[in-house]
Amino acid sequence: MRPTLLTGLVPQAALTAEEFGDVPDAWIFPEEAAVLSGAAERRRREFATVRHCARLALTSLGRPAGPMVPGERGAPNWPEGVVGSMTHCDGYRAAAVSRRLDVAALGIDAEPHAPLPPALLRRITSPSERDRLTALRRVRPALHWDRLLFSAKESVYKAWFPLTGTWLDFREAELVFDPYRQSFRARLLRTAEDDEGRPLDFLHGRWRIDRGLVVTAVARAGTGPVWREPAATAARGLRQPVRESSTHRNS
């Protein structure tokens, strides 16, 4: 598949597809149409286009592109043995998928690169996170770090929920950003295990600012024999682990 804004943010085992506007002839299954009863036309278009992206990625993965009906908390219903994530915002729709054996969980999010309302920022952050944002603004003042943090927490939640089936509050993920490697780490403040019984203490992600958008992605290693970091990590000469030791919301 052609490169996308998510290329280099998700593991190499994941496939992505994107659109920068709605696809006029994007179709949906009757089961999907049923959940849109009474929805505005704009919601119908973005719903269809983001599933168009997901079906493109699934086809490239060699998996059937059947109905993806939103389930609990809006999480899409992916084919058996597949993990994935969708996102949409003004002017952008995207999806990422992978075999569950390769990647245990994926979370992606896109937001406009614009300031976050101050009242919202206080509701989703801890005092220490706000202190770190102040320091990051001194390092790279042109970046809207508050919006980046919001997007990263959305990606964290989208990876967390399929693993645990439980809600994660914005303040239950404490984020630390690396402004040079364009990565972040989320320390999870709830005790949990993934569906393989592995402790779920941290999630790791990457971010990009491009085309007026903030794009973030989170991934957790699967139980297969190979775990390869995103290509962008390798390009920067960072260590590539063979396996992870043990380490809002959905469309």
TALINGI-V480346 format. One record per backbone hydrogen bond with DSSP energy under -0.5 kcal/mol. NH is the residue of the N-H (numbers start at 1). CO is the residue of the C=O. E is the energy in kcal/mol with one decimal. If there is no record, write none. Layout:
[[NH;CO;E] [NH;CO;E]]
//
This chain:
[[7;4;-1.2] [9;6;-2.5] [10;6;-1.5] [12;228;-0.7] [14;11;-1.8] [15;97;-2.8] [17;95;-1.9] [19;93;-2.6] [24;22;-0.7] [26;23;-1.8] [32;29;-0.7] [33;29;-2.5] [34;30;-1.9] [35;31;-0.5] [35;32;-1.0] [36;33;-1.5] [37;34;-0.9] [39;36;-2.8] [44;40;-2.0] [45;41;-2.4] [46;42;-2.3] [47;43;-2.3] [48;44;-2.3] [49;45;-2.5] [50;46;-2.4] [51;47;-1.4] [52;48;-1.8] [53;49;-2.1] [54;50;-2.0] [55;51;-2.5] [56;52;-2.0] [57;53;-2.2] [58;54;-2.6] [59;55;-2.5] [60;56;-1.9] [61;57;-1.4] [62;58;-0.5] [62;59;-1.1] [63;58;-2.7] [66;64;-1.0] [71;75;-3.0] [74;71;-2.1] [75;72;-1.8] [78;76;-0.9] [82;79;-1.8] [83;98;-2.5] [85;96;-2.1] [87;94;-2.3] [89;92;-2.6] [92;89;-2.3] [93;19;-2.5] [94;87;-2.4] [95;17;-2.2] [96;85;-2.3] [97;15;-2.6] [98;83;-2.2] [100;81;-2.7] [102;99;-0.9] [103;99;-2.4] [104;220;-2.1] [105;220;-1.2] [107;218;-2.3] [109;216;-2.1] [111;214;-2.3] [113;212;-2.5] [114;112;-2.0] [120;117;-0.6] [121;117;-2.1] [122;118;-1.9] [123;119;-1.2] [124;120;-1.3] [124;121;-0.6] [125;121;-0.8] [130;126;-2.1] [131;127;-2.0] [132;128;-2.0] [133;129;-2.2] [134;130;-1.8] [135;131;-1.7] [136;132;-2.4] [137;133;-2.1] [138;134;-1.0] [139;135;-1.1] [140;136;-2.8] [143;140;-1.5] [145;143;-1.5] [148;144;-1.9] [149;145;-2.5] [150;146;-1.9] [151;147;-2.5] [152;148;-2.6] [153;149;-2.2] [154;150;-1.8] [155;151;-2.3] [156;152;-2.3] [157;153;-2.3] [158;154;-2.3] [159;155;-1.5] [160;156;-2.6] [161;157;-2.8] [162;158;-0.6] [163;159;-0.8] [163;160;-0.7] [164;160;-1.7] [165;161;-3.5] [172;169;-2.0] [173;170;-1.1] [174;187;-2.8] [175;173;-0.7] [176;185;-2.1] [178;183;-2.9] [179;177;-0.6] [182;178;-0.9] [183;178;-1.3] [184;205;-2.4] [185;176;-2.3] [186;203;-3.3] [187;174;-2.9] [187;185;-0.6] [188;186;-0.6] [188;201;-3.0] [189;172;-3.0] [194;198;-2.5] [197;194;-2.2] [200;192;-2.6] [201;199;-0.7] [201;246;-0.5] [203;186;-1.8] [204;219;-0.6] [205;184;-2.6] [206;217;-2.1] [207;182;-2.0] [208;215;-2.3] [210;208;-0.5] [210;213;-2.0] [213;210;-1.9] [214;111;-3.2] [215;208;-2.8] [215;213;-0.5] [216;109;-2.7] [217;206;-2.1] [218;107;-2.8] [219;204;-1.6] [220;105;-1.9] [222;102;-2.1] [224;101;-2.7] [227;242;-1.1] [233;230;-1.0] [234;230;-1.4] [235;231;-2.3] [236;232;-1.0] [236;233;-0.6] [237;234;-1.8] [238;233;-1.8] [241;239;-0.6] [250;73;-0.9] [250;248;-0.8]]
//
